[in-house]
Amino acid sequence: ILKAHDWAPGGQSLLIKAHHPAYLKGRTHPVYYPRFASRTSFRFYDRDETGQFRWTKTFEHPMLSGGDVAFAFSIADFVSPDEIIIRGVVGSNRHPYYYNRVSGELRNLADRAGSYFNVYATSSSTRQIVFTYTSYTDPPDIFRLRWDGTALYRLTWQNEELRREANLRQDPVTFTLRNGQVRVGTLIQAADAPFPPKNVPLIVWQEGGPNVPMVNQWMANVENPYALLPSFGFALLITPVAGRHGYTPAVYTSLVDNSNFGQIDIDEQAEIVQQVIARGWTTKGKVGITGCSYGGYFVLQSIVRYPDLYAAANPQCGFIDAITEWTQGATVLPPYLEGLPPYKALNEYVKDSPSYGADKVKTAVLTFHGTDDFLPIVQNENFHLQLVNRGVPARMVRFVSEGHGLGLQENQLYAAQEQISWFRTYLK
């Protein structure tokens, strides 16, 4: 699928964004829907002597892997007839890159982990960009930078007091899986905490989606507790796994190749947790897990598949039943995840739906859900009741009139206290 993206100064060149279909293993037909595209690329069209535009060059790069979704929109802007500033995701970082389409030079302009949003180029004579910079440990502020990556200058200090008050550190970490693939992540802790940590309470977090990047940016709510949980003594580990942006098209689509869904990303996270324990960063009984939406699904499916690995869990606004998702009319996501309707693959749908695995759970579970969530609260209530009836430590907080996630400040504040208290109680 092609989409006009940007004109070069002077109007002699046009930049086209191309969404490449996903060719999934075990599927007969490719998937063209942009959210599920395997990658994007940028095509350059130049006006020839006849006035027609001709395709002359293509820019491709792993940072453009994955579908076109929030925080991963691949963006490229002409800043001169032959120079472009491109933004894409590598690991969890969303950086600006300078690209010269004549020389082929590609240069990362960032000098630190994090995300560069709202990137605007000044005139070609000053050769600067102005942008909002943010990271897991840095609330947003505005900076400027030359196109050659020098002369970084901070323009606003609006959130400096917040940054100092949070006083956090982030350290890059890597994990080599049994299949030889490498996953890159970030460990967030208090600034005075040692790295690597030793025998600390550690919580893993996964983003919603699926197919949403785990972008390195400031947030401090219960759904995205990057600055919240580390401020209260917990190490927070964020690692994009199979199905996320930041790696390659093959890693992105592997989530739904064959019958991988409900297993591959869950298993990768579990393997990473096992490595973290082996490294001595934490111990069994001190590992928690949290996430919202698909992240809530990830939490529930993880404690079903690995009942002895996680001591405490906090699923929020969780997707819990693939069959119900299909029957409610979600015509896009379930077919992509499963490849077949439930009446053609019932056992697979059941296996991939944590709602049918409550009898396996041993983890202490704190559930958040809004009464107006489009994902039916009754299913999470049913899951919670099954845990209570089995004597598993479980608590469910229903947020009246809240939808998919918590929008009211008072609910965020209350939920944060519940979340912190739960992990303090069960991660010992």
Secondary structure, DSSP 8 states (H G I E B T S, - for coil): -EEEEEE-TTSSEEEEEEEE-B--TT-SS-B--GGG-SEEEEEEEEE-TTS-EEEEEEE--GGGBS---TTT--EEEESSSSEEEEEEEETTEEEEEEEETTT--EEE---SSSEEEEEEE--TTT-EEEEEEEETTEEEEEEEEETTS---EE---TTHHHHHHH-EEEEEEEEE-TTS-EEEEEEEEETTS-SS--S--EEEEE-STTT---------SSSS-TTTGGGGT-EEEE---TT-SSS-HHHHHTTTSTT-TTTHHHHHHHHHHHHHHHTTSS-TTSEEEEEETHHHHHHHHHHHH-TTT-SEEEEES----HHHHHHTT--SHHHHHHSS-TTTSHHHHHHT-GGG-GGG--SEEEEEEETT-SS-HHHHHHHHHHHHHTT--EEEEEETT--SS--SHHHHHHHHHHHHHHHHHH--
